[in-house]
Amino acid sequence: MTGVGWIMTIIIGGLAGFAAEKIMKAEMGLLANIGIGILGAVVLNFILSILGIYASGGILTQGIVAVAGACLLIFAYRAFKARSA
């Protein structure tokens, strides 16, 4: 996440992971929520930068990107898991 410090990254990641967990009806713990929120923000920021879209460094913007990215990762995990089974 660009423009926020480490503590805010953890807080935003945890909140984003929790929101994505509720949206996608997944069952994860606190550490998984933080991890999926941070990783989701990194992945979606990368995808958006490839498309020429740069999310601002604001907390709200990065929170939205983190939630969307976390939902994307949960969806991708479920699709990969279903395909390999």
N, C-alpha and C positions, 0 to 999 in steps of 0.2 A: 504494500500500500504506500503510495507516494504521498509525501507531505505530512505524515503523522509520525509521532514517535513510537518507540517500542511498546510502551505501556498502552497507548491508545490503539495500537495495532492488535494487541492481545484482547483488549476490551471490545473493539469493533468486531474482531474475528469471533469471539465468543457469542456476542449478540447475533451476528449474522449466521453463525452455525446453528444457534438455537432457533432462529426464525426459519431457516431452511429446513431444519428438522421437523418443525411443526407444519410447514407448507407441504413437504414431501412425505409426511407421516412416517418418518424414520425414527428408530430408537437408537440414540447414541448418548454417550456420556459427556461430561464437561470438557475433558481434554480433546475428545473427538470433535466436539462442536468448535472449539477454538482452532484446532488444526484444519478442519474442513472450511471454516470461515476465512482463515488467512490464505490457505491454498486456493480457495475459490476466487478470492480477490486477485491474487497473483495471476492465475490462469486467465480470468476474464479481462484483466487489464492488458495482458499480453495479446489476447485475441483482438481486443479493441484497437490496440496500437497497430497491429497488422492491417486492420481495416482503415487506419488513418484517423481513428477517434481516440482522443485523449481525455480521460476523465480528470476533472480537477482534483486537487489535493485536499479538498474539504472533507470533513468527517461524514456529513450526510451523503455526499456523492460516493465516497468510498464504501460506506455502509450499504448502499443500494447495490453497488457493483459486487460487493462481497456476498450479499444474499443471493443475487442472481448467479454468481459463479459457484457458490456452494450448492445451489439447486441443480445446476448443470453437472457438477461432479457427482452428486448423488444419483442423478438420472443416468449418467454414463456408467457408473459402477453397477447399477441395477441391470442395465442393458448388457454389459459385459458378463455379469454373473449369470444371467438368464441364457445367454448364448453359449457359455461354456458348460452349462449343466445338461 
